[in-house]
Amino acid sequence: MGSREVSNQDWQGKRVTVAGLGVSGIPAAKVLHGLGAVVTVVNDGDDERSRTQAAELEAQGITVRLGDGATLPESTELIVTTPGWKPDKPLFTAAAEAGVPVWGDVELAWRLRGLDGREPAPWLAVTGTNGKTTTVRMLASILEAAGLRTAAVGNIGVSLLDAVLGDEKYDVLAVELSSYQLHWAPSLRAHSAAVLNLAPDHLDWHGSMEAYAADKGRIYEGNRIACVYNAQERATEDLVREADVEEGCRAIGFTLATPGPSQLGVVDGILVDRAFVANRQKQAQELAEVTDVNPSAPHNIANALAAAALARAFGVGPAAVRDGLRAFRPDPHRIEHVADIAGVAYIDDSKATNTHAAEASLAAYDPIVWIAGGLAKGAAFGELVTGAAGRLRGVVLIGRDRALIREALARHAPEVPVVDLDRTDTGAMSEAVREATRLARPGDTVLMAPACASMDMFVNYNKRGEAFADAVRALAESD
């Protein structure tokens, strides 16, 4: 099957195994069954939720095998996997030995574009260790401001399968892609794509930093118009150099500094474009003011520049970039201002679940009382602490792996006061906010940017952020 020439007839009787129930596995199984494929779903788990999901699929004529995700069903011609399944699973080893291809949900969506006979919408794709969701939503806001029919899809918003098969006709899609999804998407060829940044993450899944970076770099393969990279992170530019792109595709950098030719950057508080102008050597196009970006933290300005670069690659004018950035509102728990109390700002960045995200957040404020800790996921904190030490008024530690951060502070910032809360119950957040308030002075920022995952204390980072915000509001009411 070619990546574009797909018809319903191609799927009639095709024996497809879907690996994993869940947010992408169930829709994939239903879509493939509807196209006439003979679908078997395999799943490692066999709990009550899985049995309920299985019953729904079996009622539609789809075979489900629970508690057996390792065995390749007989006569399988294709596997469609959910993103979370690791490449070293026995099912994929068996598939490789049998010559059975493995696609992810992104690959499936890409292959099914144009199934209804309509010209498929181009994809503007975004990946990176941090900032993907914000950048994609900024991009969608800019595209909408330009009068284009679009949606933020992929890991967020509308599902990719719904976007390519639904009744709505899009002019262009803003697509967020994880390293997991890119690993299983060999045919993806975006109009333009961006890698925002690279830092160690999900190494247990990929096996090494090199493999993780290579999967991120897949987003550039076959790009037609622009490969957007972070000019202040050489690793992202290296991925562009290694990519096999279409003739004429350009490398476009973004930087928080003054941009060179073929870059977007910042000059005197203005976001400027020296890439999509008639004379890149002598001209610069003003796009927006830094204050049009909400919030105007450095890493968020970088997100805005990446979004602007992709929009400009698609032909969007400067006024729409400005209007789209002004209209954009960030999701909760991403450097979200909660309150000002007695001259102290309280910021919720619960989404900072790794050191790279926390580093960007810490760089945005000074002085800081930092609330940190949780599940470290194998991270080291020495570099993070060293970079932030000069901004820290004090630190309050919570969560299971807080000792790792405490040890880094003792080595690299021994003069900074540290409060170590020896508790992992959800009520610890209220105490953490009280202790942070005690350390803070007027003009300071109390920043909850944990640099760790949340699941030792909370269901997810959203619940952790809500606990912080609730504690701050309670403090304001008692003030």
Stockholm file with secondary structure:
# STOCKHOLM 1.0

chainA/1-479         MGSREVSNQDWQGKRVTVAGLGVSGIPAAKVLHGLGAVVTVVNDGDDERSRTQAAELEAQGITVRLGDGATLPESTELIVTTPGWKPDKPLFTAAAEAGVPVWGDVELAWRLRGLDGREPAPWLAVTGTNGKTTTVRMLASILEAAGLRTAAVGNIGVSLLDAVLGDEKYDVLAVELSSYQLHWAPSLRAHSAAVLNLAPDHLDWHGSMEAYAADKGRIYEGNRIACVYNAQERATEDLVREADVEEGCRAIGFTLATPGPSQLGVVDGILVDRAFVANRQKQAQELAEVTDVNPSAPHNIANALAAAALARAFGVGPAAVRDGLRAFRPDPHRIEHVADIAGVAYIDDSKATNTHAAEASLAAYDPIVWIAGGLAKGAAFGELVTGAAGRLRGVVLIGRDRALIREALARHAPEVPVVDLDRTDTGAMSEAVREATRLARPGDTVLMAPACASMDMFVNYNKRGEAFADAVRALAESD
#=GR chainA/1-479 SS CCSSCCCHHHHTTCEEEEECCSTTHHHHHHHHHHTTCEEEEEESCCSHHHHHHHHHHHTTTCEEEETCCSSCCTTCCEEEECTTSCTTSHHHHHHHHHTCCEEEHHHHHHHHTTTTSSCCCCEEEEECSSCHHHHHHHHHHHHHHTTCCCCEEESSSBCHHHHHHSSCCCSCEEEECCHHHHHTCTTCCCSEEEECCCCCCSHHHHSSHHHHHHHHHGGGTTCSSEEEEETTCHHHHHHHHHCCCCTTCEEEEECSSCCCTTEEEEETTEEEESSSSSCTTTCCEEEEEGGGSSSCCHHHHHHHHHHHHHHHHTTCCHHHHHHHHHHCCCCTTSSEEEEEETTEEEEECTTCCSHHHHHHHHTTCSSEEEEECSBCTTCCCHHHHHHHGGGEEEEEECSTTHHHHHHHHHHHCTTSCEEECCCCSTTHHHHHHHHHHHHCCTTCEEEECCSSBSTTTSSSHHHHHHHHHHHHHHHHHHC
#=GC SS_cons         CCSSCCCHHHHTTCEEEEECCSTTHHHHHHHHHHTTCEEEEEESCCSHHHHHHHHHHHTTTCEEEETCCSSCCTTCCEEEECTTSCTTSHHHHHHHHHTCCEEEHHHHHHHHTTTTSSCCCCEEEEECSSCHHHHHHHHHHHHHHTTCCCCEEESSSBCHHHHHHSSCCCSCEEEECCHHHHHTCTTCCCSEEEECCCCCCSHHHHSSHHHHHHHHHGGGTTCSSEEEEETTCHHHHHHHHHCCCCTTCEEEEECSSCCCTTEEEEETTEEEESSSSSCTTTCCEEEEEGGGSSSCCHHHHHHHHHHHHHHHHTTCCHHHHHHHHHHCCCCTTSSEEEEEETTEEEEECTTCCSHHHHHHHHTTCSSEEEEECSBCTTCCCHHHHHHHGGGEEEEEECSTTHHHHHHHHHHHCTTSCEEECCCCSTTHHHHHHHHHHHHCCTTCEEEECCSSBSTTTSSSHHHHHHHHHHHHHHHHHHC
//
